[in-house]
Amino acid sequence: MPLVSINQRSRLQENITAMDISFTVDELNTLNTTFAPGAVLGSTYLQR
């Protein structure tokens, strides 16, 4: 399995293709709702 990093939303399709993943319509809707712009707040790194 390839190691991928998604630091830009525009790279999502490229990373999905690299991992040969397919999602159902319901799964995509869940992902789009859960990770909609503004839905996830905070830093990408744990504060120590």
C-alpha positions in Angstrom: 0.0 0.0 0.0 1.4 3.4 -0.9 2.1 6.0 1.7 0.2 9.2 0.9 -0.3 12.6 2.4 -3.2 14.9 1.8 -2.1 18.5 2.5 -4.4 19.9 -0.1 -8.0 18.9 -0.9 -7.2 19.1 -4.6 -4.8 16.1 -4.2 -7.6 13.8 -2.8 -8.5 12.2 -6.1 -4.8 11.5 -6.9 -4.3 9.8 -3.5 -7.5 7.7 -3.8 -6.3 6.5 -7.2 -2.9 5.6 -5.8 -4.6 3.4 -3.2 -7.2 2.0 -5.6 -10.0 2.8 -3.2 -13.6 3.1 -4.3 -16.4 4.6 -2.2 -20.2 4.2 -2.4 -22.3 7.3 -2.9 -23.3 7.0 0.8 -19.7 6.8 1.9 -18.8 9.9 -0.1 -21.7 11.8 1.3 -20.6 10.9 4.8 -17.0 12.0 4.1 -18.2 15.2 2.5 -20.4 16.0 5.5 -17.9 15.0 8.2 -14.9 16.8 6.6 -16.7 19.7 5.0 -14.8 23.0 5.2 -15.0 24.3 8.7 -16.1 20.9 10.2 -12.7 20.0 11.5 -11.0 22.6 13.7 -7.6 22.8 15.3 -4.0 22.2 14.4 -2.7 19.3 12.4 -0.1 18.6 15.2 -0.7 17.8 18.8 0.0 20.7 21.2 2.6 19.6 23.7 
